């Protein structure tokens, strides 16, 4: 593992995934592909229930991870991979909540009926790691969710040595990320993807296909 993304979803994690892969630190695991990978989603679910051996299996074949579920296991991953660098994607807490509430929370609380094995596995993993495991079933309580967000970020800052940690806003683009990873700045724009409108369009497509 080269890079561990410790930031919550809706802090620019999909853009960071694409950036890390462009810089040679891929494949990078992100929540989105897990929604179509029931075996890997089930491994993360078991890891959240205490089967730590499942965590290594769930991450096989990946050189980096961002977003949930990796961010949920940031302490375990930092301990298992002491040479890996940690990137904490950050955002104004109130704006983060508005974004997360209007996208991933709405998708989770208004799923389509039915679904195949991958849908069931993905929903179960999301409940165990995000909605229950991270927010204790209280994401709808804005004050509580924002407090969880800020306390999580504070814990990462406190526990990861400064020379191993980059606190990163994706709006800053390539320079701080490349400097941190010791690689040249690419001669291409920094990836910008998965804003609220793009997320809702993607979710609508998945709903139409019964895949969320």
Backbone as JSON Lines, residues from 0, in Angstrom:
{"i":0,"aa":"X","n":[0.85,-1.19,0.0],"ca":[0.0,0.0,0.0],"c":[0.88,1.25,0.0]}
{"i":1,"aa":"X","n":[0.68,2.12,-1.0],"ca":[1.48,3.34,-1.12],"c":[0.83,4.53,-0.42]}
{"i":2,"aa":"X","n":[-0.48,4.67,-0.6],"ca":[-1.19,5.85,-0.1],"c":[-2.5,5.42,0.55]}
{"i":3,"aa":"X","n":[-2.75,5.94,1.74],"ca":[-3.98,5.67,2.48],"c":[-4.77,6.97,2.55]}
{"i":4,"aa":"X","n":[-5.94,6.98,1.95],"ca":[-6.81,8.15,2.02],"c":[-7.67,8.08,3.27]}
{"i":5,"aa":"X","n":[-7.51,9.04,4.17],"ca":[-8.23,9.02,5.44],"c":[-9.45,9.93,5.45]}
{"i":6,"aa":"X","n":[-9.7,10.65,4.37],"ca":[-10.82,11.58,4.35],"c":[-12.15,10.91,4.06]}
{"i":7,"aa":"X","n":[-13.21,11.45,4.65],"ca":[-14.56,10.94,4.41],"c":[-14.97,11.15,2.95]}
{"i":8,"aa":"X","n":[-15.98,10.39,2.53],"ca":[-16.58,10.62,1.24],"c":[-17.14,12.03,1.14]}
{"i":9,"aa":"X","n":[-17.22,12.56,-0.08],"ca":[-17.67,13.91,-0.39],"c":[-16.65,14.97,0.02]}
{"i":10,"aa":"X","n":[-15.36,14.6,0.04],"ca":[-14.28,15.57,0.24],"c":[-13.34,15.57,-0.97]}
{"i":11,"aa":"X","n":[-13.85,15.17,-2.13],"ca":[-13.03,15.14,-3.33],"c":[-12.3,13.83,-3.54]}
{"i":12,"aa":"X","n":[-12.82,12.76,-2.94],"ca":[-12.09,11.49,-2.97],"c":[-12.03,10.86,-4.35]}
{"i":13,"aa":"X","n":[-13.07,11.02,-5.16],"ca":[-13.02,10.42,-6.49],"c":[-11.99,11.14,-7.36]}
{"i":14,"aa":"X","n":[-11.91,12.45,-7.24],"ca":[-10.87,13.2,-7.94],"c":[-9.48,12.74,-7.48]}
{"i":15,"aa":"X","n":[-9.32,12.53,-6.17],"ca":[-8.03,12.06,-5.65],"c":[-7.71,10.67,-6.16]}
{"i":16,"aa":"X","n":[-8.69,9.81,-6.24],"ca":[-8.47,8.46,-6.79],"c":[-7.88,8.56,-8.2]}
{"i":17,"aa":"X","n":[-8.51,9.36,-9.05],"ca":[-8.03,9.5,-10.42],"c":[-6.64,10.11,-10.46]}
{"i":18,"aa":"X","n":[-6.38,11.07,-9.57],"ca":[-5.06,11.69,-9.52],"c":[-3.99,10.69,-9.11]}
{"i":19,"aa":"X","n":[-4.25,9.91,-8.07],"ca":[-3.28,8.92,-7.62],"c":[-2.98,7.89,-8.71]}
{"i":20,"aa":"X","n":[-4.0,7.49,-9.43],"ca":[-3.78,6.53,-10.5],"c":[-2.96,7.15,-11.63]}
{"i":21,"aa":"X","n":[-3.18,8.42,-11.92],"ca":[-2.35,9.08,-12.93],"c":[-0.9,9.18,-12.48]}
{"i":22,"aa":"X","n":[-0.68,9.26,-11.18],"ca":[0.68,9.39,-10.64],"c":[1.36,8.05,-10.42]}
{"i":23,"aa":"X","n":[0.7,6.95,-10.79],"ca":[1.3,5.64,-10.68],"c":[1.04,4.91,-9.39]}
{"i":24,"aa":"X","n":[0.09,5.38,-8.6],"ca":[-0.23,4.73,-7.32],"c":[-1.55,3.98,-7.4]}
{"i":25,"aa":"X","n":[-1.87,3.44,-8.54],"ca":[-3.09,2.66,-8.71],"c":[-2.79,1.19,-8.89]}
{"i":26,"aa":"X","n":[-3.81,0.36,-8.86],"ca":[-5.22,0.75,-8.7],"c":[-5.5,1.35,-7.32]}
{"i":27,"aa":"X","n":[-6.44,2.3,-7.3],"ca":[-6.84,2.95,-6.06],"c":[-8.28,2.57,-5.76]}
{"i":28,"aa":"X","n":[-8.51,2.03,-4.57],"ca":[-9.85,1.59,-4.19],"c":[-10.71,2.78,-3.74]}
{"i":29,"aa":"X","n":[-11.92,2.82,-4.23],"ca":[-12.92,3.84,-3.87],"c":[-14.24,3.12,-3.68]}
{"i":30,"aa":"X","n":[-15.15,3.73,-2.97],"ca":[-16.43,3.08,-2.68],"c":[-17.2,2.67,-3.94]}
{"i":31,"aa":"X","n":[-17.18,3.51,-4.98],"ca":[-18.05,3.27,-6.13],"c":[-17.91,1.86,-6.73]}
{"i":32,"aa":"X","n":[-16.71,1.38,-7.04],"ca":[-16.61,0.04,-7.64],"c":[-17.11,-1.07,-6.73]}
{"i":33,"aa":"X","n":[-17.09,-0.83,-5.42],"ca":[-17.53,-1.87,-4.49],"c":[-19.01,-2.16,-4.63]}
{"i":34,"aa":"X","n":[-19.77,-1.2,-5.13],"ca":[-21.2,-1.41,-5.3],"c":[-21.5,-2.47,-6.35]}
{"i":35,"aa":"X","n":[-20.49,-2.8,-7.16],"ca":[-20.65,-3.86,-8.17],"c":[-19.72,-5.04,-7.89]}
{"i":36,"aa":"X","n":[-19.2,-5.13,-6.67],"ca":[-18.25,-6.18,-6.31],"c":[-18.67,-6.79,-4.97]}
{"i":37,"aa":"X","n":[-19.68,-7.69,-4.99],"ca":[-20.23,-8.2,-3.73],"c":[-19.22,-8.95,-2.88]}
{"i":38,"aa":"X","n":[-18.29,-9.67,-3.51],"ca":[-17.31,-10.42,-2.72],"c":[-16.41,-9.48,-1.91]}
{"i":39,"aa":"X","n":[-15.93,-8.42,-2.57],"ca":[-15.06,-7.49,-1.86],"c":[-15.86,-6.69,-0.83]}
{"i":40,"aa":"X","n":[-17.09,-6.3,-1.17],"ca":[-17.92,-5.58,-0.21],"c":[-18.16,-6.44,1.04]}
{"i":41,"aa":"X","n":[-18.39,-7.74,0.84],"ca":[-18.62,-8.63,1.97],"c":[-17.37,-8.75,2.84]}
{"i":42,"aa":"X","n":[-16.19,-8.73,2.23],"ca":[-14.95,-8.77,3.0],"c":[-14.82,-7.54,3.89]}
{"i":43,"aa":"X","n":[-15.12,-6.37,3.35],"ca":[-15.06,-5.16,4.17],"c":[-16.1,-5.21,5.29]}
{"i":44,"aa":"X","n":[-17.28,-5.77,5.0],"ca":[-18.31,-5.9,6.02],"c":[-17.8,-6.79,7.16]}
{"i":45,"aa":"X","n":[-17.17,-7.9,6.81],"ca":[-16.62,-8.79,7.84],"c":[-15.5,-8.11,8.62]}
{"i":46,"aa":"X","n":[-14.69,-7.31,7.93],"ca":[-13.63,-6.59,8.62],"c":[-14.21,-5.62,9.64]}
{"i":47,"aa":"X","n":[-15.32,-4.97,9.28],"ca":[-15.96,-4.04,10.21],"c":[-16.53,-4.75,11.42]}
{"i":48,"aa":"X","n":[-16.83,-6.04,11.27],"ca":[-17.35,-6.82,12.39],"c":[-16.24,-7.46,13.21]}
{"i":49,"aa":"X","n":[-14.97,-7.17,12.87],"ca":[-13.85,-7.63,13.68],"c":[-12.96,-8.67,13.05]}
{"i":50,"aa":"X","n":[-13.29,-9.14,11.84],"ca":[-12.46,-10.12,11.15],"c":[-11.35,-9.38,10.42]}
{"i":51,"aa":"X","n":[-10.27,-9.08,11.13],"ca":[-9.24,-8.22,10.56],"c":[-8.52,-8.85,9.38]}
{"i":52,"aa":"X","n":[-8.49,-10.18,9.32],"ca":[-7.84,-10.83,8.17],"c":[-8.57,-10.48,6.87]}
{"i":53,"aa":"X","n":[-9.86,-10.21,6.97],"ca":[-10.64,-9.87,5.78],"c":[-10.22,-8.53,5.18]}
{"i":54,"aa":"X","n":[-9.66,-7.66,6.01],"ca":[-9.26,-6.34,5.52],"c":[-8.15,-6.47,4.48]}
{"i":55,"aa":"X","n":[-7.15,-7.3,4.77],"ca":[-6.06,-7.49,3.81],"c":[-6.58,-8.1,2.51]}
{"i":56,"aa":"X","n":[-7.48,-9.07,2.63],"ca":[-8.05,-9.7,1.43],"c":[-8.85,-8.69,0.62]}
{"i":57,"aa":"X","n":[-9.59,-7.82,1.3],"ca":[-10.43,-6.84,0.62],"c":[-9.6,-5.86,-0.2]}
{"i":58,"aa":"X","n":[-8.37,-5.61,0.23],"ca":[-7.54,-4.61,-0.43],"c":[-6.54,-5.23,-1.4]}
{"i":59,"aa":"X","n":[-6.6,-6.53,-1.59],"ca":[-5.66,-7.19,-2.51],"c":[-5.74,-6.56,-3.89]}
{"i":60,"aa":"X","n":[-4.57,-6.34,-4.49],"ca":[-4.51,-5.8,-5.83],"c":[-4.54,-4.29,-5.91]}
{"i":61,"aa":"X","n":[-4.59,-3.6,-4.78],"ca":[-4.66,-2.14,-4.76],"c":[-3.41,-1.55,-4.11]}
{"i":62,"aa":"X","n":[-2.93,-0.46,-4.69],"ca":[-1.76,0.23,-4.15],"c":[-2.16,1.44,-3.31]}
{"i":63,"aa":"X","n":[-3.42,1.83,-3.38],"ca":[-3.88,2.97,-2.61],"c":[-5.38,2.83,-2.37]}
{"i":64,"aa":"X","n":[-5.88,3.64,-1.45],"ca":[-7.31,3.62,-1.15],"c":[-7.74,5.02,-0.73]}
{"i":65,"aa":"X","n":[-8.95,5.41,-1.14],"ca":[-9.53,6.69,-0.73],"c":[-11.02,6.45,-0.44]}
{"i":66,"aa":"X","n":[-11.64,7.42,0.23],"ca":[-13.07,7.33,0.52],"c":[-13.33,6.17,1.51]}
{"i":67,"aa":"X","n":[-14.6,5.96,1.84],"ca":[-14.98,4.75,2.54],"c":[-14.93,3.58,1.55]}
{"i":68,"aa":"X","n":[-14.7,2.37,1.97],"ca":[-14.52,1.94,3.36],"c":[-13.11,2.13,3.91]}
{"i":69,"aa":"X","n":[-12.13,2.44,3.04],"ca":[-10.75,2.57,3.53],"c":[-10.61,3.58,4.65]}
{"i":70,"aa":"X","n":[-11.32,4.72,4.54],"ca":[-11.19,5.75,5.56],"c":[-11.66,5.27,6.93]}
{"i":71,"aa":"X","n":[-12.58,4.33,6.95],"ca":[-13.06,3.77,8.22],"c":[-11.95,3.0,8.93]}
{"i":72,"aa":"X","n":[-11.06,2.41,8.13],"ca":[-9.99,1.57,8.68],"c":[-8.64,2.28,8.68]}
{"i":73,"aa":"X","n":[-8.63,3.61,8.73],"ca":[-7.37,4.33,8.55],"c":[-6.33,3.95,9.6]}
{"i":74,"aa":"X","n":[-6.74,3.75,10.84],"ca":[-5.77,3.37,11.87],"c":[-5.16,2.0,11.57]}
{"i":75,"aa":"X","n":[-6.01,1.03,11.26],"ca":[-5.52,-0.32,10.96],"c":[-4.59,-0.29,9.75]}
{"i":76,"aa":"X","n":[-4.96,0.44,8.72],"ca":[-4.14,0.48,7.51],"c":[-2.82,1.19,7.75]}
{"i":77,"aa":"X","n":[-2.85,2.28,8.52],"ca":[-1.6,2.99,8.82],"c":[-0.65,2.11,9.61]}
{"i":78,"aa":"X","n":[-1.19,1.27,10.5],"ca":[-0.35,0.35,11.26],"c":[0.16,-0.8,10.44]}
{"i":79,"aa":"X","n":[-0.67,-1.3,9.54],"ca":[-0.27,-2.44,8.7],"c":[0.73,-2.04,7.62]}
{"i":80,"aa":"X","n":[0.69,-0.79,7.2],"ca":[1.54,-0.33,6.1],"c":[2.33,0.9,6.56]}
{"i":81,"aa":"X","n":[3.35,0.69,7.39],"ca":[4.05,1.83,7.99],"c":[4.79,2.72,7.0]}
{"i":82,"aa":"X","n":[5.06,2.22,5.81],"ca":[5.74,3.05,4.8],"c":[4.76,3.86,3.95]}
{"i":83,"aa":"X","n":[3.48,3.56,4.07],"ca":[2.49,4.25,3.25],"c":[2.27,5.68,3.76]}
{"i":84,"aa":"X","n":[2.05,6.59,2.83],"ca":[1.72,7.96,3.19],"c":[0.2,8.09,3.36]}
{"i":85,"aa":"X","n":[-0.2,9.07,4.15],"ca":[-1.62,9.26,4.46],"c":[-2.06,10.62,3.93]}
{"i":86,"aa":"X","n":[-3.15,10.63,3.18],"ca":[-3.73,11.87,2.65],"c":[-5.1,12.07,3.29]}
{"i":87,"aa":"X","n":[-5.25,13.17,3.98],"ca":[-6.53,13.52,4.6],"c":[-7.19,14.6,3.74]}
{"i":88,"aa":"X","n":[-8.16,14.21,2.93],"ca":[-8.91,15.2,2.17],"c":[-9.86,15.94,3.1]}
{"i":89,"aa":"X","n":[-9.87,17.26,2.99],"ca":[-10.65,18.09,3.92],"c":[-11.56,19.05,3.16]}
{"i":90,"aa":"X","n":[-12.54,19.56,3.89],"ca":[-13.53,20.47,3.32],"c":[-14.21,21.19,4.48]}
{"i":91,"aa":"X","n":[-14.74,22.36,4.23],"ca":[-15.51,23.04,5.28],"c":[-16.57,22.08,5.81]}
{"i":92,"aa":"X","n":[-16.63,21.87,7.13],"ca":[-17.54,20.85,7.68],"c":[-19.01,21.06,7.31]}
{"i":93,"aa":"X","n":[-19.47,22.3,7.34],"ca":[-20.88,22.54,7.02],"c":[-21.17,22.27,5.55]}
{"i":94,"aa":"X","n":[-20.27,22.67,4.68],"ca":[-20.46,22.4,3.26],"c":[-20.35,20.9,2.98]}
{"i":95,"aa":"X","n":[-19.44,20.24,3.72],"ca":[-19.34,18.79,3.58],"c":[-20.68,18.13,3.93]}
{"i":96,"aa":"X","n":[-21.29,18.55,5.05],"ca":[-22.54,17.91,5.45],"c":[-23.63,18.15,4.41]}
{"i":97,"aa":"X","n":[-23.73,19.35,3.92],"ca":[-24.75,19.64,2.91],"c":[-24.56,18.76,1.68]}
{"i":98,"aa":"X","n":[-23.31,18.59,1.27],"ca":[-23.03,17.76,0.1],"c":[-23.36,16.3,0.39]}
{"i":99,"aa":"X","n":[-22.88,15.8,1.52],"ca":[-23.1,14.39,1.85],"c":[-24.58,14.1,2.06]}
{"i":100,"aa":"X","n":[-25.28,15.01,2.71],"ca":[-26.71,14.81,2.96],"c":[-27.5,14.8,1.65]}
{"i":101,"aa":"X","n":[-27.11,15.65,0.72],"ca":[-27.85,15.75,-0.53],"c":[-27.48,14.7,-1.56]}
{"i":102,"aa":"X","n":[-26.46,13.92,-1.29],"ca":[-26.02,12.92,-2.28],"c":[-26.03,11.52,-1.68]}
{"i":103,"aa":"X","n":[-24.98,11.15,-0.97],"ca":[-24.86,9.76,-0.52],"c":[-25.93,9.38,0.5]}
{"i":104,"aa":"X","n":[-26.34,10.33,1.36],"ca":[-27.37,9.99,2.35],"c":[-28.72,9.8,1.67]}
{"i":105,"aa":"X","n":[-29.04,10.67,0.71],"ca":[-30.3,10.52,0.0],"c":[-30.34,9.21,-0.78]}
{"i":106,"aa":"X","n":[-29.21,8.85,-1.39],"ca":[-29.15,7.59,-2.13],"c":[-29.35,6.4,-1.21]}
{"i":107,"aa":"X","n":[-28.8,6.49,0.0],"ca":[-28.9,5.38,0.95],"c":[-30.29,5.26,1.56]}
{"i":108,"aa":"X","n":[-30.95,6.38,1.75],"ca":[-32.26,6.35,2.42],"c":[-33.42,6.22,1.45]}
{"i":109,"aa":"X","n":[-33.17,6.32,0.15],"ca":[-34.23,6.15,-0.84],"c":[-33.78,5.18,-1.92]}
{"i":110,"aa":"X","n":[-33.43,3.95,-1.53],"ca":[-32.96,2.98,-2.52],"c":[-34.14,2.41,-3.32]}
{"i":111,"aa":"X","n":[-33.89,1.9,-4.53],"ca":[-34.95,1.24,-5.28],"c":[-35.29,-0.1,-4.65]}
{"i":112,"aa":"X","n":[-36.43,-0.63,-4.99],"ca":[-36.82,-1.93,-4.48],"c":[-35.99,-3.03,-5.14]}
{"i":113,"aa":"X","n":[-35.79,-4.09,-4.37],"ca":[-35.13,-5.28,-4.92],"c":[-33.64,-5.08,-5.08]}
{"i":114,"aa":"X","n":[-33.11,-5.68,-6.17],"ca":[-31.67,-5.62,-6.4],"c":[-31.07,-7.0,-6.32]}
{"i":115,"aa":"X","n":[-29.91,-7.16,-6.96],"ca":[-29.26,-8.46,-6.99],"c":[-28.29,-8.62,-5.83]}
{"i":116,"aa":"X","n":[-27.45,-9.66,-5.9],"ca":[-26.51,-9.95,-4.81],"c":[-25.57,-8.79,-4.55]}
{"i":117,"aa":"X","n":[-25.08,-8.16,-5.62],"ca":[-24.13,-7.06,-5.43],"c":[-24.79,-5.89,-4.72]}
{"i":118,"aa":"X","n":[-26.06,-5.63,-5.01],"ca":[-26.78,-4.54,-4.36],"c":[-26.92,-4.82,-2.87]}
{"i":119,"aa":"X","n":[-27.32,-6.02,-2.51],"ca":[-27.5,-6.38,-1.1],"c":[-26.18,-6.29,-0.35]}
{"i":120,"aa":"X","n":[-25.11,-6.79,-0.94],"ca":[-23.81,-6.76,-0.28],"c":[-23.33,-5.33,-0.09]}
{"i":121,"aa":"X","n":[-23.53,-4.5,-1.11],"ca":[-23.11,-3.11,-1.01],"c":[-23.89,-2.35,0.04]}
{"i":122,"aa":"X","n":[-25.21,-2.56,0.09],"ca":[-26.02,-1.89,1.1],"c":[-25.62,-2.31,2.51]}
{"i":123,"aa":"X","n":[-25.38,-3.6,2.69],"ca":[-24.99,-4.09,4.01],"c":[-23.67,-3.51,4.45]}
{"i":124,"aa":"X","n":[-22.71,-3.44,3.54],"ca":[-21.4,-2.87,3.86],"c":[-21.53,-1.39,4.2]}
{"i":125,"aa":"X","n":[-22.33,-0.65,3.42],"ca":[-22.52,0.78,3.68],"c":[-23.13,1.02,5.06]}
{"i":126,"aa":"X","n":[-24.14,0.22,5.4],"ca":[-24.74,0.38,6.73],"c":[-23.72,0.12,7.83]}
{"i":127,"aa":"X","n":[-22.97,-0.97,7.69],"ca":[-22.05,-1.36,8.76],"c":[-20.9,-0.37,8.92]}
{"i":128,"aa":"X","n":[-20.41,0.17,7.82],"ca":[-19.2,0.99,7.88],"c":[-19.5,2.48,7.95]}
{"i":129,"aa":"X","n":[-20.49,2.94,7.19],"ca":[-20.75,4.38,7.12],"c":[-21.86,4.79,8.07]}
{"i":130,"aa":"X","n":[-23.09,4.34,7.8],"ca":[-24.23,4.91,8.51],"c":[-24.3,4.46,9.97]}
{"i":131,"aa":"X","n":[-23.95,3.21,10.26],"ca":[-23.9,2.76,11.65],"c":[-22.49,2.88,12.23]}
{"i":132,"aa":"X","n":[-21.5,2.32,11.51],"ca":[-20.14,2.27,12.06],"c":[-19.51,3.63,12.27]}
{"i":133,"aa":"X","n":[-19.76,4.57,11.37],"ca":[-19.16,5.89,11.5],"c":[-20.08,6.88,12.21]}
{"i":134,"aa":"X","n":[-21.36,6.89,11.86],"ca":[-22.27,7.91,12.39],"c":[-23.26,7.39,13.42]}
{"i":135,"aa":"X","n":[-23.17,6.11,13.78],"ca":[-24.03,5.57,14.82],"c":[-25.5,5.68,14.51]}
{"i":136,"aa":"X","n":[-25.86,5.64,13.23],"ca":[-27.26,5.73,12.85],"c":[-27.85,7.12,13.01]}
{"i":137,"aa":"X","n":[-26.98,8.15,13.16],"ca":[-27.49,9.5,13.44],"c":[-27.01,10.52,12.41]}
{"i":138,"aa":"X","n":[-26.8,10.1,11.19],"ca":[-26.33,11.06,10.2],"c":[-27.33,12.18,9.97]}
{"i":139,"aa":"X","n":[-28.61,11.91,10.08],"ca":[-29.63,12.94,9.87],"c":[-29.54,14.06,10.89]}
{"i":140,"aa":"X","n":[-28.91,13.8,12.02],"ca":[-28.66,14.83,13.03],"c":[-27.42,15.61,12.6]}
{"i":141,"aa":"X","n":[-27.64,16.76,12.01],"ca":[-26.54,17.53,11.43],"c":[-25.43,17.8,12.43]}
{"i":142,"aa":"X","n":[-25.79,18.26,13.62],"ca":[-24.77,18.59,14.62],"c":[-23.91,17.37,14.96]}
{"i":143,"aa":"X","n":[-24.56,16.24,15.11],"ca":[-23.82,15.01,15.42],"c":[-22.89,14.62,14.27]}
{"i":144,"aa":"X","n":[-23.41,14.64,13.04],"ca":[-22.6,14.23,11.9],"c":[-21.4,15.14,11.7]}
{"i":145,"aa":"X","n":[-21.61,16.44,11.85],"ca":[-20.5,17.38,11.69],"c":[-19.46,17.17,12.79]}
{"i":146,"aa":"X","n":[-19.93,16.87,13.99],"ca":[-18.98,16.6,15.08],"c":[-18.16,15.34,14.78]}
{"i":147,"aa":"X","n":[-18.79,14.29,14.26],"ca":[-18.06,13.08,13.89],"c":[-17.0,13.41,12.84]}
{"i":148,"aa":"X","n":[-17.39,14.2,11.86],"ca":[-16.47,14.6,10.79],"c":[-15.26,15.35,11.34]}
{"i":149,"aa":"X","n":[-15.49,16.35,12.17],"ca":[-14.39,17.16,12.68],"c":[-13.52,16.37,13.66]}
{"i":150,"aa":"X","n":[-14.14,15.52,14.46],"ca":[-13.36,14.71,15.4],"c":[-12.52,13.67,14.67]}
{"i":151,"aa":"X","n":[-13.06,13.11,13.6],"ca":[-12.28,12.18,12.78],"c":[-11.04,12.87,12.22]}
{"i":152,"aa":"X","n":[-11.21,14.04,11.62],"ca":[-10.08,14.76,11.06],"c":[-9.05,15.12,12.12]}
{"i":153,"aa":"X","n":[-9.54,15.52,13.3],"ca":[-8.62,15.87,14.38],"c":[-7.83,14.65,14.84]}
{"i":154,"aa":"X","n":[-8.46,13.5,14.87],"ca":[-7.77,12.28,15.28],"c":[-6.68,11.9,14.29]}
{"i":155,"aa":"X","n":[-6.97,12.03,12.99],"ca":[-5.95,11.73,11.98],"c":[-4.76,12.67,12.15]}
{"i":156,"aa":"X","n":[-5.04,13.96,12.32],"ca":[-3.95,14.93,12.49],"c":[-3.11,14.62,13.73]}
{"i":157,"aa":"X","n":[-3.77,14.18,14.79],"ca":[-3.07,13.93,16.05],"c":[-2.24,12.65,16.03]}
{"i":158,"aa":"X","n":[-2.71,11.65,15.29],"ca":[-2.09,10.33,15.39],"c":[-1.11,10.0,14.27]}
{"i":159,"aa":"X","n":[-1.2,10.69,13.14],"ca":[-0.28,10.42,12.03],"c":[0.84,11.46,12.07]}
{"i":160,"aa":"X","n":[2.11,11.04,12.1],"ca":[3.21,12.01,12.13],"c":[3.14,12.99,10.97]}
{"i":161,"aa":"X","n":[3.55,14.23,11.23],"ca":[3.4,15.29,10.23],"c":[4.12,14.97,8.93]}
{"i":162,"aa":"X","n":[5.26,14.27,8.99],"ca":[6.0,13.99,7.77],"c":[5.37,12.86,6.96]}
{"i":163,"aa":"X","n":[4.37,12.23,7.52],"ca":[3.68,11.14,6.83],"c":[2.31,11.56,6.34]}
{"i":164,"aa":"X","n":[1.86,12.75,6.71],"ca":[0.48,13.18,6.48],"c":[0.42,14.41,5.58]}
{"i":165,"aa":"X","n":[-0.48,14.37,4.6],"ca":[-0.84,15.55,3.82],"c":[-2.31,15.86,4.05]}
{"i":166,"aa":"X","n":[-2.58,17.06,4.54],"ca":[-3.95,17.54,4.63],"c":[-4.23,18.28,3.32]}
{"i":167,"aa":"X","n":[-5.2,17.78,2.56],"ca":[-5.3,18.16,1.17],"c":[-6.71,18.59,0.79]}
{"i":168,"aa":"X","n":[-6.8,19.76,0.16],"ca":[-8.03,20.2,-0.49],"c":[-7.84,20.0,-1.99]}
{"i":169,"aa":"X","n":[-8.75,19.29,-2.62],"ca":[-8.54,18.97,-4.03],"c":[-8.49,20.23,-4.89]}
{"i":170,"aa":"X","n":[-9.04,21.34,-4.41],"ca":[-8.97,22.59,-5.16],"c":[-7.54,23.1,-5.28]}
{"i":171,"aa":"X","n":[-6.63,22.59,-4.44],"ca":[-5.23,23.0,-4.52],"c":[-4.5,22.33,-5.67]}
{"i":172,"aa":"X","n":[-5.08,21.29,-6.25],"ca":[-4.52,20.67,-7.44],"c":[-3.25,19.87,-7.21]}
{"i":173,"aa":"X","n":[-2.47,19.76,-8.28],"ca":[-1.31,18.87,-8.29],"c":[-0.17,19.24,-7.32]}
{"i":174,"aa":"X","n":[0.23,20.53,-7.2],"ca":[1.5,20.82,-6.52],"c":[1.67,20.22,-5.13]}
{"i":175,"aa":"X","n":[0.74,20.43,-4.18],"ca":[0.99,19.85,-2.85],"c":[0.99,18.33,-2.85]}
{"i":176,"aa":"X","n":[0.14,17.72,-3.67],"ca":[0.09,16.25,-3.72],"c":[1.38,15.69,-4.32]}
{"i":177,"aa":"X","n":[1.83,16.26,-5.4],"ca":[3.05,15.76,-6.05],"c":[4.28,16.0,-5.18]}
{"i":178,"aa":"X","n":[4.33,17.15,-4.53],"ca":[5.44,17.43,-3.62],"c":[5.48,16.41,-2.48]}
{"i":179,"aa":"X","n":[4.32,16.11,-1.95],"ca":[4.22,15.15,-0.85],"c":[4.65,13.75,-1.28]}
{"i":180,"aa":"X","n":[4.28,13.36,-2.49],"ca":[4.6,12.02,-2.98],"c":[5.95,11.95,-3.67]}
{"i":181,"aa":"X","n":[6.59,13.1,-3.86],"ca":[7.9,13.12,-4.48],"c":[7.9,12.77,-5.95]}
{"i":182,"aa":"X","n":[6.9,13.25,-6.67],"ca":[6.79,12.96,-8.11],"c":[6.61,14.27,-8.87]}
{"i":183,"aa":"X","n":[6.95,14.29,-10.17],"ca":[6.76,15.51,-10.95],"c":[5.28,15.84,-11.14]}
{"i":184,"aa":"X","n":[5.0,17.12,-11.33],"ca":[3.64,17.56,-11.61],"c":[3.3,17.21,-13.06]}
{"i":185,"aa":"X","n":[2.22,16.48,-13.29],"ca":[1.85,16.12,-14.67],"c":[1.47,17.35,-15.5]}
{"i":186,"aa":"X","n":[1.66,17.24,-16.78],"ca":[1.31,18.32,-17.68],"c":[-0.13,18.16,-18.18]}
{"i":187,"aa":"X","n":[-1.02,17.87,-17.26],"ca":[-2.45,17.74,-17.55],"c":[-3.22,18.35,-16.38]}
{"i":188,"aa":"X","n":[-4.46,18.78,-16.59],"ca":[-5.23,19.35,-15.49],"c":[-5.49,18.3,-14.4]}
{"i":189,"aa":"X","n":[-5.59,18.79,-13.17],"ca":[-5.95,17.91,-12.06],"c":[-7.38,17.41,-12.27]}
{"i":190,"aa":"X","n":[-7.66,16.13,-12.0],"ca":[-9.02,15.62,-12.22],"c":[-10.05,16.36,-11.38]}
{"i":191,"aa":"X","n":[-11.17,16.69,-12.0],"ca":[-12.29,17.32,-11.3],"c":[-13.54,16.53,-11.65]}
{"i":192,"aa":"X","n":[-14.06,15.78,-10.71],"ca":[-15.19,14.92,-11.03],"c":[-16.08,14.71,-9.83]}
{"i":193,"aa":"X","n":[-17.26,14.19,-10.08],"ca":[-18.21,13.76,-9.05],"c":[-18.73,14.9,-8.18]}
{"i":194,"aa":"X","n":[-19.0,16.06,-8.8],"ca":[-19.7,17.09,-8.04],"c":[-21.13,16.62,-7.79]}
{"i":195,"aa":"X","n":[-21.92,17.43,-7.1],"ca":[-23.25,16.99,-6.71],"c":[-24.12,16.58,-7.89]}
{"i":196,"aa":"X","n":[-24.07,17.38,-8.96],"ca":[-24.9,17.07,-10.12],"c":[-24.46,15.77,-10.78]}
{"i":197,"aa":"X","n":[-23.15,15.57,-10.89],"ca":[-22.65,14.33,-11.49],"c":[-23.0,13.13,-10.63]}
{"i":198,"aa":"X","n":[-22.92,13.3,-9.32],"ca":[-23.27,12.19,-8.42],"c":[-24.74,11.82,-8.58]}
{"i":199,"aa":"X","n":[-25.61,12.82,-8.59],"ca":[-27.03,12.52,-8.69],"c":[-27.37,11.86,-10.03]}
{"i":200,"aa":"X","n":[-26.68,12.28,-11.08],"ca":[-26.92,11.64,-12.38],"c":[-26.48,10.19,-12.36]}
{"i":201,"aa":"X","n":[-25.34,9.92,-11.71],"ca":[-24.85,8.54,-11.61],"c":[-25.82,7.68,-10.8]}
{"i":202,"aa":"X","n":[-26.31,8.24,-9.7],"ca":[-27.25,7.49,-8.85],"c":[-28.55,7.22,-9.6]}
{"i":203,"aa":"X","n":[-29.02,8.19,-10.37],"ca":[-30.24,7.99,-11.14],"c":[-30.07,6.84,-12.12]}
{"i":204,"aa":"X","n":[-28.9,6.75,-12.74],"ca":[-28.63,5.65,-13.67],"c":[-28.63,4.32,-12.94]}
{"i":205,"aa":"X","n":[-28.03,4.3,-11.75],"ca":[-27.98,3.05,-10.99],"c":[-29.37,2.66,-10.51]}
{"i":206,"aa":"X","n":[-30.15,3.63,-10.08],"ca":[-31.52,3.34,-9.64],"c":[-32.33,2.74,-10.8]}
{"i":207,"aa":"X","n":[-32.17,3.34,-11.97],"ca":[-32.92,2.83,-13.13],"c":[-32.55,1.4,-13.46]}
{"i":208,"aa":"X","n":[-31.3,1.05,-13.16],"ca":[-30.83,-0.32,-13.42],"c":[-31.02,-1.23,-12.21]}
{"i":209,"aa":"X","n":[-31.57,-0.71,-11.1],"ca":[-31.76,-1.49,-9.88],"c":[-30.47,-1.87,-9.21]}
{"i":210,"aa":"X","n":[-29.46,-0.99,-9.29],"ca":[-28.14,-1.33,-8.79],"c":[-27.7,-0.5,-7.59]}
{"i":211,"aa":"X","n":[-28.62,0.02,-6.82],"ca":[-28.23,0.72,-5.61],"c":[-29.34,0.58,-4.56]}
